[in-house]
Amino acid sequence: MSLLCRSLRFLLAFLIPTLLCFSCKRKDHEAPQPDNGLHQVSFNFSNFQSEIQSYHSAPSTKSVQNDATLNLHPDQFEVLGYFDMNKKSLEPTYDYDQVFKIEVIAGLENSGQFVNDPSKPAYKDNFVYTVKGLSRFSFKIDLTKIHELDRLEFDLLSTDGNQKYFFVQFLDQNNYPIRNSDRLIEIVPNSNASKQLQTYNIPIPKELKGNDKTIVNIWMKDPVTNHPYVEDPYKHAHYIDNIKFYGRAKERSKPNLSDLPYFIFKKKTGELVKKGSFDLSQNNKEQLVELPYGSYYNLILFHDSPKKLLMPTDIKNKDQIFIGHTFEDKFGRSFAAIDSFDLKENVEKLVKLKRLYSLVTLNFNDIRDLKEIKKVTVRPITAPYFWKPFNLKVDTKILEEPTKPLEFEQDFNLNKEISFSHFLGLSDKELPVQYEIEVWDKSKVIRKFRLKSNIKNNVKLIFKGPLYPSGFSTGFFEVIIDETWDANKVVVFK
């Protein structure tokens, strides 16, 4: 073999591995590309149903028909049982399908009687039940006749200023205690001095789901030592009134999951590259979108209402988008998921929706009869809020048409609460809200007043106070902000 051939073979033996190695290094620095230049983004909605479940709050109305007829907010619970004692009886004033029975166990026989409220003796038609030597009062509940039980509420006063607690016990359908649901409830301090009955709210444990029946015991003695919480049970009395059970008689109407608008923008320029709507009505938990390699923002919306969200129709850039809904959409529930992602290969994105609204409730705590009240209207004083997802701000906007007040007509003796949604967007700071309330009899306004507070989204805001004019009922409105995920805040004003 000639010297030239040997040299060529040696050169090729050196160059080929070198070129192959160089080629490998070049490919290591290149982003992998599929044949069509697109990657799949799978949006996973597996937790969607649990995320849009209602608050565990209270209100509202007689339950025999559907939600629309009941005029119920989807986040509300209705009154299923009510004992107001005004008929001088332990029989319920209202009982959905004979679900509830009450039993009082006391050490002194025949010590129970019906008397006027000790804090409001002038109201001769308002009665409470009082008993000495109280051991417990119990409720037998038939769970087969209702869909869901949410909470028990009652007014209680102990004349023993040293009583600090009472004990709540739940029994399953076999009359065995559900130990992890036992609750020790602290008595409101100094309530005996004012003779004012205090309201206590007892959540119903979810462990009772699936049981045919339950018994709720309210004990006035220590569950461990069996000693009474009252020092002299035969000397001191307890007063009980306004016992209410909240829940749902029938399963709540399912939201329409066939239209969840989505928008995808380029992260660098903000340009809209894809929009559409996801349909979850067929229980298809994953939704696929194809996009080229790049970095993106995504926005997914859900509005549970027959009415549409207020937003621009021609969106080309992320900075153009704003979202809101009218105050008249009183039961509308809006949710959003906003996120970003870098797309280099097929990816899965878990969709986590957040509420864009808060639930506002007016809770009327009048003692007197409210049969003359036929209607309550609520008009917003603050302008509607509009959320700009990619500007991290919420602005007010004056609409072309004036906002109409919300109207609520119901039996205010039975249902002393009204609730509605207030759209606030995703806000990192509290926003002012203010409302003008009008109370109507058959033909005229008998009271007009204003309520205000500051809240963020995803909050239960409760205004609590008398419905009647101050000339007929003493007291003040109490503002309760229940923010389950962060903290509780109470603001009191006169």
Secondary structure, DSSP 8 states (H G I E B T S, - for coil): --HHHHHHHHHHHHHHHHHHHHHHHHHHTS----TTSEEEEEEE-TTHHHHT---S-------SS-HHHHT--TT--EEEEEE--TTSSSS-SEETTS-EEEEEEESSTT--EEEE-TT-TT-TT-EEEEEESEEEEEEEEEGGG-SEEEEEEEEEEES-TT--EEEEEEE-TTS-B-GGG-EEEE--TTHHHHT--EEEEEE--GGGTT-SEEEEEEESB-TTT--BSSSSTTT-EEEEEEEEEEEESS-------S-EEEEEEETTT-BEEEEEEE--TT---EEEEEEESEEEEEEEEEEESSS--B--SS--BGGG--BB--TT-TT-EEEEEEEEEEESS-EEEE---EESEEEEEEEE---S--TT--EEEEEESS--EEEETTTTEEEE---SS----EEE-S-TTT--EEEEEEE--S-SS-EEEEEEEEEE-SSSEEEEEEEEEEE-SS-EEEEEE-SS-TTTS---EEEEEEETTTEEEEEEE-
